[in-house]
Amino acid sequence: MINITNNFGTLSTPVKALLIYQRTDHHHYATTYVESYDMDKDGCPINGHPLSVKEANALAKSLLIAEKKQRNFLNPKGLLTPDMVFFKTGNDGFAIWKTPPQRIKLLFAESLDIPCGEANVPALLWRACKNNLSIFAIVDESVDSSTSLFHAPFFNVYADGRVCMGNVPVKIPHDCNLEDFMKLWQEYFFNSYFSHLFSGHMPTKG
């Protein structure tokens, strides 16, 4: 049997558990009590005790830092470039941007019997959030709400533009700025191996 645990990403180890008790008196006032547990090497709770002020402060600080990182997600670090179409900051943020026609190296799985190498690709419209990417081909680089979208001429792309990243380890930081976000997604896409089509979807003719 092969251990594939490491294929699922970074392994986290439990270090603390909180158990919240609550009771209501005859005046219907709720009283809350929090008990803290440490964890042993097997991940089992031990040493139950009332949550200390020190532990509460550490938890509050951790939550504050996490919230701040989420608020900073997709904040630009400078002036917006002409390739930016739209973006929304925050934890549920996403960005839409365009890239011009270019010549770039494409990678293909051996099963396709297509040699890896440079190829001309059209202008592209990208739409990405923290975990998902969609991509379309465009003719007119001046994008607005009436711009026509075409199938991007790549393998690994569904008919609706969604990209299958396969086993590519996509790791977008929670506080990633806008510029790095776009750069990372383009690197993930073009540094992955194109390998398959979906449900008979043929993005090109010929």
N, C-alpha and C positions, 0 to 999 in steps of 0.2 A: 504494500500500500504506500502511495506517495503522499507526503505531507505537502498540501498546497495552501496552507494557511497564509504564507507570505504573499501569495498572489492577490489577496484581498485588500492589500494596503497596509498602512502602519498599524501595528498592534499596540493597543493601549492597555495599561495595567491599572486595575482599581486600587485606590489608596485610601478612600474615605467613603463612608455611607452615612446618610442622614435619615432618621426615622422621625416623622412628625406625628405627635399625638394631639388630639383635640377633644375637649369636653365642653358641654353646655350646662350652665347651672339653671336653677329654677326661674331666674330672671331672663333666661335665653341669651346670656352673655357667653361668648365662646372664649375659652382659654386654650392657648396653644403652647405645647412643650416640645422642644426639639432635642433629640438624643443623637449623639455622634458616635460612630463606630470606626475604629481603625480596621485595616485589612491584613490578614496574614499572607504568607507566601503563596497560599493556594486560592486566594481571593475570597476567603470566608471572613465575615465580620467578627471582630473581637473587641474587648475592652470598651464596652458600652458606657457612655458617660454623658452628662448634660453638655450641650454645645457651649463651649467657652467663648468669651469675648474675643480672644485671639483668633479662634477658628472662624467665628462669624465675620470678623474684619477681613480675614484672608479670603473668605468666600465672596464677600461684597466686592473686594478689589478685583478678584478674578472675573466676576460677572461684569464689572464696569469696563475692564480692559476688553473683554469679548464684545460688549456692546459698542465700544468706541471703534473697534476694528470693523464691525459690520457697518457702522455709519460711514466709515471712510472708503468702503468698497466702491470702486470706479470713480473716485474723485480724480479729476485731471491734475497733473503736477505742473502744467504750464498752459499756454494758450492753445486752443483747439486748432488742429490742423485741418486742411480742406477735405481730407478723406473721411472726416467724421460726419455721420448723417444724423444720428440720434443716440442719446444715452440716458440712462436713469441710474442714479446712485443709490446706495443703501444695500441692505442684505438681499433683497430680491431684485437687485439691479441687473441691467442688461445693456448691451451696446449694439448699434448698427453702424457699420462703416464700409467703405469701398476701397478696392485696390485697382490700379490701372492694368491694362494688358502688360504682360511681362513674360520673360523667358526664364523658366525655373526648373530645377531638377525634380523629377518625379520618381518615386520608388514603387516597384511592382513586385508582388509575391511571385515566387518561382512557378507556382501552379498556373499562372497566366501565360507563361512563356513569352513575356514582353520584356525587353531589356530596359533596365533603369537608365535614365538619361535626361537631358534637358529637353523641354518642349515649350511651345508657345501656348499660353493660357489667356483667355479673354479677361476683360474687366469683370470683377466679381463684387457681389454684395454679400457681406457677412453679417450674421445675426447670432449673438452668443450671450448666454448667461453663465453662471459659475460652472454648470455641469453639462451644458448642451450647446451644440453648434449647428446652425443651418447656413447653407451657402447657395447662391444663385449666380447665374451669369447675367450681365447687363450689356447693352449696346451703348447707351448714352451715359457717360460718366457724370453728368449733372443730374443727380437723383432727386426726385420729389415723389409726392403721393401718386402720381400718374405714370411713373416709370414702369415699363414692361419688364417682367422677370422671366428668365429662361432657365432651363435645366443646366446646372453646372456640369461640364463634360468630364466627370470623374467617376471612377468606381467608388464603392462604399457610401453612395449618397442615395437616399430614398427619393421617390418621385416628388414628395412635398418639400424637398430641400434639406431634410434632416440628415446629419452626417453620423454614420456608425463609426465610432472611434475604436471598436474592438477592444483589444487588451492594452491600448495606449494608456499609461498612467497619468491621467489629467489631474494636475494639482495646481489649482488656482488659489492663491492666498486669500484669506478673508478680508485683508485690507489692501488688496491689489489695486494699484492706480490704473487709470484708464489706458494710458499709453502702453504699459507693460501687459495689460490684459489683452489688447489687440495683438501685440507681438507674440505673446505666448500661444494664443489660439492659432495663429498662422504657422508658427513653428510646429505645433502639435499636428496640424493637418498635413503640411508638406513633408514632415519627417516621418510620417506613418506610411505603411505599405498598403497600396491599393490592391484589393484582392478579389472583390466580388460585386455582382449586381443584385438588385432586389426585385423579386416577383416579375421578372421579365422587363423591368424598366430599363430602357436603352436611352441614355442621355445624349447620344450622338447618332448621326446618320452615316451609314457606310461602314 
